[in-house]
Amino acid sequence: EWLEFPLEWYSEGALEVDDVLGGSEASAGQGGEAPSGSNAQAVNVEISEGKKDEREGVIKIPGKGVFQTYIFEHRRNVHCYYDPDESAWIKLPLKWELKTDVAKKLGTYGPEVAAGFEGALSREKSIIMQNENYDEMAAKLTTAERKLERREVRVKKLEEENNYLKSKIAEVEELLATTKAECSATIAQVEVLQRERPVTAKSRGGSGGGGASAAAAAAVAAAAAAQTQETISKDELKKLYDGVKSMHKVYLQLVSETKTQKEFTSKKITELKESMKRLKQCGSVTEEQIEEVRTLYRREALQRKLLYNQLQELRGNIRVFCRVRNETSAKMSLATPNDQDVVTVGGNDKKMFQFDRAFGVNSTQDEVYSVVSPIITSCADGYNVSIMAYGQTGSGKTYTMLGPSPNPFSNPGVNVRAIQELFRLCAERKDTTDYTMHISMVEIYNECIQDLLRKDVKQVDLRSTGTKVTLVDITEQPIGKEKDILDALDQGTSNRKVAATKMNSQSSRSHLVLILTVIGKDLVTGTRTKGTLTLCDLAGSERVGKTGATGEQLAEAAFINKSLTSLGQVFAALRDNQLHVPYRNSKLTHLLMPSLGGDAK
Ligand SMILES: Nc1ncnc2c1ncn2[C@@H]1O[C@H](COP(=O)(O)OP(=O)(O)OP(=O)(O)O)[C@@H](O)[C@H]1O
């Protein structure tokens, strides 16, 4: 356990680091020697003069003395020193740590890990990353988020209160305005009456003597106000006067109430503003914490990808499986004694071939797919993956890749299942990654590449720059749901048939290549990945001599042979780690180049 560095020590003066490092003061320091007490033993560190390693340092704290420091192994660069007064190890602040050479060196660890993935991390971030542990960060983040939630609720409440008060003020102001208007009308009325009173009194004095009473005058005035030419009684005038007086009282009361309400509201607004300010500060702290967790997440995500890739590489970047076709009419010439070996039993000599996995005649589409499914994850992770079916005409390549004829989707093969798996993965990762997918479909016939997703099947050129190979103007159909794949496969297959008829050939005399591009955008880090899944149903591999083909068929067979031989040469070169891999010997291998070499699967 370490104690945190007390903040008040900062105010006692700057920490002197460089001056005392390695200086004589270190040994003469007041608290310099690491104690042999239980604390020191607990962390199993010996610090003594003469035995310096790069994890040792010296710190001079004004007012405290000179101390030796040490960086502990199990927390890569937490600098600590033993304070005899506290009888404890004190963790030095990160700002100080960053000044030391060893911390600078350790600080480069993060960028190394992240190199080529997310740009360089700042040294400070990287050090924080190494000091903090993921769970602690997550707990901190949760606490900060809860705080933020509570503050948001409080702000909402204050806003509601504020709105209520505003409406109250509006009501009171309206009432005030009405009362004011009524008061002014009444006052005007009274003034009119008072102006007319002497005239009325005079006229009454003329007829009934000079001692006219005030009550009579008021009555006359009231009568005049009523514009009925009738006289107004003193009582009525008094009533009127009292009414005005009480109204004035109400008016004053309302004014004071409004004033109180206004004061209350402005106090609440100030409170609200302060809350908002605090919330903003709290928001920036949370942002920082989120950024730290994001950094950790990046590292975790990268590590997961690297580990998964390592696992796939350990299983083999190139894997070969054999499926023996279920054929009852012909004499069986192949047997699968176990799940790795295939024995040819036709003819006189038996031969045994070994594969990564061999499937017997009763194998299902699902079983076959299960061995290739793990590499689909690699494609979603941004690697290039290719799956191809190779074999003689009629050996079951199309059945395995697409499905049974004429209704392949009744028991779909590797193609559809692989794309479905990609959809599943994308849906599973939707909270962290946004995926988009495109599909292209081409066939290679007599060394010409045809775009099968265009209405007017068109020949396309292959262009390569460095290790990048592109098909110029190829149709790329976006796919977002299962129906899109079926539609694209349907369109491509029927176009292939039409093209084959035009060329007076058979569709199985060409290589069918399905290219699925998967682009992923990490929603947390913004990192983009691009993986391709290439699915090939190769043309039949029979030898020209055996088929007895002539003329155009011979030329066709020669092209197929050439490309399949090139494919064999490429695999041989990759297996032997040769410097030169002859990708450009055929259109097929050239097109597949990004999906065969490097870290492709
Ligand atoms: N494992 C299997 N189970 C049942 N039927 C199969 C199996 N494999 C192939 N078939 C059937 O055998 C026939 C030939 O298979 P498919 O067309 O797949 O061979 P292919 O190797 O693609 O031939 P091509 O080179 O001519 O395209 C088809 O009718 C197919 O449905």
The ligand as a Gaussian input file, in Angstrom:
#p B3LYP/6-31G(d) Opt

LIG

0 1
 N      -21.575000     -34.283000     -50.815000
 C      -22.547000     -34.436000     -51.717000
 N      -23.700000     -34.959000     -51.356000
 C      -24.694000     -35.127000     -52.279000
 N      -24.584000     -34.763000     -53.549000
 C      -23.440000     -34.233000     -53.972000
 C      -22.347000     -34.044000     -53.078000
 N      -21.345000     -33.479000     -53.764000
 C      -21.791000     -33.335000     -55.029000
 N      -23.036000     -33.785000     -55.163000
 C      -23.802000     -33.795000     -56.388000
 O      -22.943000     -34.205000     -57.415000
 C      -23.160000     -33.488000     -58.603000
 C      -21.873000     -32.815000     -59.057000
 O      -21.477000     -31.946000     -58.065000
 P      -20.958000     -30.469000     -58.363000
 O      -21.693000     -29.855000     -59.488000
 O      -20.941000     -29.765000     -57.088000
 O      -19.491000     -30.795000     -58.833000
 P      -18.378000     -29.781000     -59.304000
 O      -17.110000     -30.289000     -58.748000
 O      -18.760000     -28.413000     -58.941000
 O      -18.371000     -29.944000     -60.845000
 P      -17.940000     -28.857000     -61.939000
 O      -16.462000     -28.806000     -61.940000
 O      -18.532000     -29.419000     -63.169000
 O      -18.550000     -27.579000     -61.511000
 C      -24.268000     -32.482000     -58.307000
 O      -25.493000     -33.015000     -58.738000
 C      -24.249000     -32.386000     -56.805000
 O      -25.539000     -32.068000     -56.304000

